């Protein structure tokens, strides 16, 4: 018979797996409580880092429909549940692991797809969603400016050409003479 506290823990983690768009499994052996606190702060507001029990976490992940993480739950395990930008959380984990080699990224899941430790490090190398959107907006604005300049250039070029022809006719003294098309009518 399952104990109520374990059932509640499994239900809570199942909800965390379902409500997060990414989860990263790490090994934390050798980290102090102060270092774990620092790691939690470095992940930002959109990620929660929890030390977990392997068996209960496997059950919770399976109940949430994630079966690809089962092999990662061996030894000391902790999970970073990411509800916001996964790139920001991956950068926080990668940077903390560089400073503290005791933190080992085992792997994870992003939008239901399994990620290896190397793929999480590649994800950390991406720019944040906001930066990518800003670059896209800048590129689109630049293209609009180019199109506007092109559309404006055609009429202004026509006006300059017509004015140049008028000035040339005046210089030749043909301002008072009718044009050949007008004479034919």
Secondary structure, 3 states (H helix, E strand, C coil): CCCHHHHHHHHHHHHHHHHCCEEEEEECCCCCHHHHHHHHHHCCCCEEEEEECHHHHHHHHHHCCCCCCHHHCCCCEEEEEECCCHHHHHHHHHHHHHHCCCCEEEEEEECCEEEEHHHHHHHHHCCCHHHHHHHHHHHHHHHHHHHHHHHHHHHHHHHHHHHHHHHHHHHHCCCCCCCHHHHCC
